[in-house]
Every structure is written in C-alpha cells, then in structure tokens.
Amino acid sequence: MDAAVAEFGWSPEPITANAKAYGIAAAIAGSTYDTNLATRKQFLGSLGSWHTLDPGYDLESDQQDALEGKLNELNRRVVVPKSDWDAQAINDMTVTAKVDGDVLVDYDHLSPQPGSLDELITDGYHLVTTNVLATYVGRDNASYQERYAVSVQVLCGGTTPTAGSSQTPADCKLIRFFPETRK
C-alpha cells in the first residue's frame, strides 16, 4: 500500500481481499525491519496500522479496547523485545523474512472440527499460519537465520481502511498476530 515504508526497511501493507496473500504479507512484515533506519517504536506503529477494529464486538468502545489489547500483545509478546532490538541496533542488524514452506488457511489447520469455522469464515475472519525464514545480517555482513511459524487472524470485509489509503472496507486487515503458532 505505502511503498515509502521500504525506506525504513519494512514491508508495505498490501491492498487485497485475499486472506492468504494478506496473511503471508503480515507474517513477513512482522519479521522485516532494519534497526539502522527506524526505532522499535516506529516499527510497532507501522505494524499497528495494519490492524483494524473488530466488528465482532457490538460497541465501538469494546472494539477499541480489543484493538488496544491486540496492539499491547504485539508489543509484549510478538515483536522482538526492546532489549533485543537495542542489542541488534548496536550490531547494525537488518532482518528480512520470507515464506519457507507450507501456508495453512482456515481448515488446513489440524485443530478445527469440521464446520467449526464456517460462521467465522462467512463473517470474513481467517486464520493464516506460515513458516518464515528470517535472515539477520549485521555489521561486517555477519549473518544467521531462524525458522519459525507465524499465525495471524485476518478480517476480509467489514474492515476499517487506513486513513489516506486506497483501501476499502472490503479489503483485508489484521485482527491480530498470535503470540503462539496455531497449527
């Protein structure tokens, strides 16, 4: 959506109504940053803009509270802790992620019972899990890689578009990053 975020080492948010494509982009975005170009707080702000109010809550105040809770969870349990970010920044660390293997969407996951997700899917909610390969490159091109799975909940339709963007309420937005993988 906003290609200018690449100037900070981040992935741009896509404009799409495809839950799988959006979920993959979110998983990659959560592990793509450059500690030389932006602060952790700025990175969190960028990822926060991917989130939408959850229309599953009737009251706007409840939607706002739920969103705040998801953003707090993103800060506390999903994005690299501040102390680790600071250590990476000392080493001029850049992190890039890419899909590494299978992508699971909705009933591809092992845990749902047949039919148990039908209402959520009808309402536009989707669970996407993908394996990610994160490459860390620091000073003097020292590098290492990590593989892990990332699960996100995406809402497609009924979303709150990012202000000033060409998104529509029919496009996908992020409800949450899960701190644990859903398989």
Secondary structure as UniProt FT lines:
FT   HELIX           3..8
FT   HELIX           19..29
FT   TURN            30..31
FT   STRAND          33..34
FT   TURN            35..37
FT   HELIX           40..48
FT   TURN            49..50
FT   TURN            55..56
FT   HELIX           60..73
FT   HELIX           74..78
FT   HELIX           82..90
FT   TURN            91..92
FT   STRAND          94..105
FT   HELIX           106..108
FT   TURN            114..117
FT   HELIX           118..122
FT   TURN            123..124
FT   STRAND          125..137
FT   HELIX           139..141
FT   STRAND          143..156
FT   TURN            163..164
FT   TURN            169..170
FT   STRAND          172..177
//
